[in-house]
Amino acid sequence: MVAALDDLDRNILAILQEDCSLALDEIARRVGASKTPVWNRIRKMRAAGIIRSEVAILDPEKLGFESCFFVLIRTSQHDADWLARFLKAVQERPEVLEAHRLAGDIDYILKVRVENARAYDAFYRALIKEVSIFNVTSSLSMEEIKNTTALPLR
C-alpha cells in the first residue's frame, strides 16, 4: 500500500535521506516549518514504517572491502526445502549486501562485497557447501558509477 505523502513529508524525507543526523531545528528550517509539526510527521512516518531505519553509510574501500561482485544464480531446484536453505545461507552471509529473486532466466542476483578475489572465492565455496546451485556466474564491478540509498521522492 502506497503511503499518502504531501510535499512537506516528501521534503522532510528528502533531507533525511541526505543526512539523518541533522538537528530537528535544521530540518524544520530547511522545509520552512516549525519543529513540532516536523517532529510529529517524522514520528508518524517512523510508526508507519515509511522510515525503516537510520544508519551510518560506510565507505567499503576505506575499510578494505575493495571488491564488489554481482553473482547470478540459476537453480534447478524450486522446492521449499532448497529455498529455505538458500535463504538461510544468503541471510547469514555478511558479505551479501543485497539479494533479489528475479523473473527470467536468472533466478537470483546477489551483491557481494569482499576484500579481494580470494575472499570472494572463500565466500563462493562456503555458499555452495551450504546449498546446491545449478549455475553461478560472477561479475566483478570494475567501477562504481552510482551508489545511492535515496529514493526519487520529488
Secondary structure by P-SEA (a helix, b strand, c coil): ccccccaaaaaaaaaaaacccccaaaaaaaacccaaaaaaaaaaaaaaccccbbbbbbccccccccbbbbbbbbbccccaaaaaaaaaaaaacccccbbbbbccccccccccccccaaaaaaaaaaaaaaccccbbbbbbbccccccccccccc
